[in-house]
């Protein structure tokens, strides 16, 4: 059984068994961010996904011309950022920084995750399905707010 009960709260891992969550847990590297520390920079490439364990992060975007920071959302325990890096090596769509309290998070590398998915197809299928559901929701929500 997983020693990280946090993984049971992560929607991306919904429907994984305890033994499958233990395999995912083995990929998690704990990290800590100081207050205000940048974890992800917009328009850089990335190969890591982050699971928030404690504290919170602010997700924001910078304008192309004015460099004004526009806050999008604050995320906390059990939420993920950078999940698109599990799919491709594209550019990050936003920046992420720790809030005033700082945060603790877990890192999952794309290469390690892909290796796990190749050896455990069910894990790969479930996580990618959950990721597709989440992205579809976000796309629909974005489209509705632009109407």
Secondary structure, DSSP 8 states (H G I E B T S, - for coil): --S-GGGGG-GGGTT--HHHHHHHHTT-EEEEE-TT-EEE-TTSB--EEEEEEEEEEEEEEE-TTT--EEEEEEE-TT-EE-GGGGT---B-SSEEEEEEEEEEEEEEEHHHHHHHHHH-HHHHHHHHHHHHHHHHHHHHHHHHHT-
